[in-house]
């Protein structure tokens, strides 16, 4: 059965995200383990971590995922920012490990004033350094496919492949495919033929075995725009068909799929955003 869920807030306690996810009928839950727009983070108390882990079991949540801070850029040519980003990535991995969250989603990084090749080398080196400082038994990194805004890397499958090939512990790296991002990056998904072509291209270049999670988002911006603007499922430029193909693809039946769509009530149905989007997705699943 397709595993569907959403990103939930940890306000009031980490376990509150799990409870909120269950109230919205989520099978899986993504969280930030700290404020995503700050470098600093209060330590996670052992009792809070235990409460979170127990809540996952009690609420029958099938998978959990964390997302790194948006401030992290291990591809930066600025030595101070890059070191700060590597240190922050280590903390993100440690916090996820404490919560027994298996994967941490990372935007690969931006090369800013340097070059794509130099940015990719810095990203590879940054991941390897982070892994040297964290146990192999802990949480691992998922590279998120990006829309390709500015100098962001990870918007071409070839870039992801190069990063993965350079990681010294390849068993500790995977990919989180964001539907809005690959659409904005220029990978077609609308017709069955386009969808199969894009998935086959990913398989040939990166390998489907590396896909460990999906972010399900429609796009406010047109195809190939290289701009990252999320929309409700079926309401944006992508339309409903790409999601029908994805939720019925047997190859991804056991891969968790997390919404990052608008949280506010849907303008037409007045349902909470997550409730609306989960319902739309589940109605697409062929019985």
C-alpha positions in Angstrom: 0.0 0.0 0.0 1.3 3.5 -0.9 2.8 5.3 2.1 1.5 8.9 2.3 2.1 11.6 4.9 3.2 15.2 5.4 5.6 17.5 7.1 4.4 18.3 10.7 5.4 21.0 13.2 7.3 20.0 16.4 5.8 22.9 18.3 4.9 21.8 21.8 7.1 18.7 21.7 8.6 16.3 19.1 5.9 13.8 19.8 3.2 16.4 18.9 4.3 16.1 15.3 3.5 12.4 15.3 0.1 12.9 17.0 -0.8 15.7 14.5 0.2 13.3 11.7 -2.0 10.6 12.9 -4.9 13.0 13.3 -4.5 13.9 9.6 -4.4 10.2 8.7 -0.7 10.2 7.8 1.2 7.0 7.3 4.6 8.8 7.5 5.8 12.1 9.1 8.6 14.5 8.2 9.9 17.1 10.7 12.5 19.7 11.3 14.4 18.7 14.4 15.2 22.4 15.1 14.3 25.9 13.8 15.1 25.6 10.1 16.1 29.2 9.9 18.6 29.3 12.8 22.0 27.8 13.3 21.6 27.1 17.0 19.5 24.4 18.5 18.6 23.4 22.1 19.7 19.9 22.9 17.1 17.2 22.6 16.4 15.8 26.1 16.5 12.0 26.4 12.9 12.0 27.7 11.7 14.0 24.7 13.5 11.6 22.3 12.0 8.6 24.0 8.5 10.1 23.9 8.9 10.8 20.2 10.1 7.2 19.5 7.3 5.7 21.5 4.7 8.0 19.8 5.8 6.7 16.4 5.1 3.1 17.5 1.9 3.9 19.3 0.4 5.9 16.4 1.5 3.2 13.9 3.5 5.7 11.8 5.4 3.7 9.2 8.2 6.0 8.4 9.8 9.3 9.6 12.1 11.8 7.9 13.9 14.9 9.0 14.9 17.9 6.9 18.0 20.0 7.5 18.1 23.7 8.1 17.8 25.9 5.0 21.0 27.8 6.1 23.3 24.8 5.3 25.4 25.1 2.2 28.2 22.6 2.0 28.9 23.7 -1.6 29.8 27.2 -0.6 33.2 28.6 -1.6 33.2 30.7 1.6 35.4 28.6 4.0 33.7 29.9 7.1 30.2 29.3 5.8 31.1 25.8 4.5 32.7 24.8 7.8 29.7 26.1 9.7 27.5 24.1 7.3 29.4 20.9 7.8 29.2 21.3 11.6 25.5 22.0 11.3 25.0 18.9 9.1 26.7 16.8 11.8 24.3 18.1 14.4 21.4 17.4 12.1 22.5 13.8 11.8 23.1 13.4 15.5 19.7 14.8 16.3 17.9 12.5 13.8 19.9 9.5 15.2 18.7 10.5 18.8 15.1 10.4 17.5 15.6 7.2 15.5 14.8 9.0 12.3 16.6 7.1 9.6 17.2 9.8 7.0 17.9 13.5 6.9 17.0 15.4 3.7 19.7 17.8 2.5 19.6 20.4 -0.3 22.9 19.5 -1.9 24.2 23.1 -2.0 25.0 26.1 -4.2 28.3 27.0 -5.8 27.6 30.8 -5.7 30.6 32.6 -7.1 32.6 29.5 -8.1 31.8 26.8 -10.6 29.5 23.8 -10.8 32.4 21.4 -10.8 34.0 23.1 -7.7 30.6 23.1 -6.0 30.1 19.4 -6.5 33.6 18.6 -5.2 32.9 20.7 -2.0 29.5 18.9 -1.5 31.2 15.5 -1.8 33.9 16.5 0.6 31.4 18.0 3.0 29.3 14.8 3.1 32.5 12.7 3.6 33.6 14.9 6.5 30.2 14.7 8.1 30.2 10.9 7.9 33.7 10.7 9.4 32.2 12.4 12.5 29.0 10.4 12.8 28.5 6.6 13.4 27.6 4.3 10.5 24.8 3.0 12.6 23.2 6.5 12.8 21.0 8.5 10.4 22.0 8.9 6.8 21.6 11.7 4.2 19.1 11.9 1.3 20.1 14.4 -1.4 16.9 16.3 -2.4 16.3 16.9 -6.1 16.2 20.7 -6.6 14.5 23.1 -9.0 17.8 24.6 -10.1 17.3 28.2 -8.9 20.3 30.3 -9.2 23.5 28.3 -8.6 21.7 25.5 -6.7 23.0 22.0 -7.5 21.1 18.8 -7.6 18.6 19.8 -10.3 20.1 17.5 -12.9 20.3 13.7 -12.4 23.9 13.8 -13.5 24.8 16.1 -10.6 23.3 13.7 -8.1 25.1 10.8 -9.7 28.5 12.6 -9.4 27.9 13.4 -5.7 26.9 9.8 -4.9 29.9 8.4 -6.8 32.2 10.5 -4.7 30.8 9.6 -1.3 33.1 7.1 0.4 30.3 5.4 2.2 27.7 4.9 -0.7 25.5 2.8 1.5 24.9 5.9 3.6 23.5 8.1 0.8 20.2 8.2 -1.0 17.8 10.6 -2.8 14.6 12.3 -2.0 12.7 13.1 -5.2 10.6 16.3 -5.1 8.0 16.3 -7.8 7.7 20.1 -8.0 11.5 20.4 -8.2 12.0 17.9 -11.0 9.1 19.4 -13.0 10.6 22.9 -12.6 14.0 21.5 -13.6 12.6 20.3 -16.9 11.7 16.6 -16.4 8.3 15.9 -17.9 5.8 13.8 -15.9 2.4 14.5 -17.4 1.7 11.6 -19.8 2.4 8.0 -19.0 5.1 8.0 -21.6 6.8 11.2 -20.2 6.6 9.8 -16.7 8.2 6.5 -17.7 10.9 8.3 -19.6 11.8 10.5 -16.7 11.8 7.6 -14.2 13.9 5.5 -16.7 16.4 8.3 -17.1 16.8 8.5 -13.3 17.3 4.8 -13.1 19.9 4.8 -15.9 21.9 7.8 -14.4 21.4 7.4 -10.6 19.5 4.1 -10.0 16.1 3.6 -8.5 17.5 1.8 -5.5 18.8 5.2 -4.3 15.3 6.7 -4.0 14.4 6.5 -0.3 11.6 9.1 -0.1 9.5 11.5 -2.2 8.2 15.0 -1.6 4.8 15.4 -3.3 4.2 18.9 -4.4 2.5 20.6 -7.4 4.2 23.6 -8.9 3.0 27.2 -9.0 5.6 27.9 -11.7 5.6 26.5 -15.3 7.5 23.5 -16.6 11.3 24.1 -16.8 11.1 27.4 -15.0 13.8 26.4 -12.5 11.8 28.1 -9.8 10.7 26.4 -6.5 7.1 27.3 -5.6 4.9 24.6 -4.2 1.1 24.3 -4.8 -1.7 21.9 -3.7 -1.9 18.6 -5.6 -3.6 19.1 -8.9 -4.0 22.9 -8.5 -0.7 23.9 -10.1 1.1 23.7 -13.4 1.7 20.0 -13.1 -1.9 19.0 -12.9 -3.2 15.7 -11.4 -1.8 13.1 -13.8 1.9 13.0 -12.6 0.6 12.1 -9.2 -1.7 9.4 -10.5 1.3 7.8 -12.2 3.4 8.0 -9.1 1.0 6.7 -6.5 0.2 3.7 -8.7 3.8 2.8 -9.5 4.4 -0.5 -7.9 8.1 0.1 -7.8 7.5 2.8 -5.2 4.8 1.2 -3.1 7.1 0.9 0.0 8.8 4.3 -0.5 7.4 7.0 1.9 5.9 10.0 0.1 5.6 13.3 2.1 3.5 16.3 1.3 5.1 19.8 1.5 2.0 21.5 0.2 0.3 24.6 1.6 -1.0 24.1 5.2 -3.9 26.6 5.0 -7.4 25.4 4.3 -8.1 24.6 0.7 -10.0 27.6 -0.9 -12.6 25.4 -2.6 -13.3 22.7 0.0 -12.3 24.5 3.3 -10.5 21.3 4.3 -7.1 21.7 6.1 -4.4 21.6 3.5 -2.9 18.2 4.5 -6.3 16.6 4.7 -7.3 17.9 1.3 -4.1 16.8 -0.4 -3.9 13.4 1.2 -7.5 12.7 0.2 -6.8 13.8 -3.4 -3.8 11.5 -3.6 -5.6 8.5 -2.0 -8.5 8.9 -4.5 -6.0 8.5 -7.3 -4.8 5.1 -6.0 -6.3 2.3 -8.2 -8.0 -0.4 -6.2 
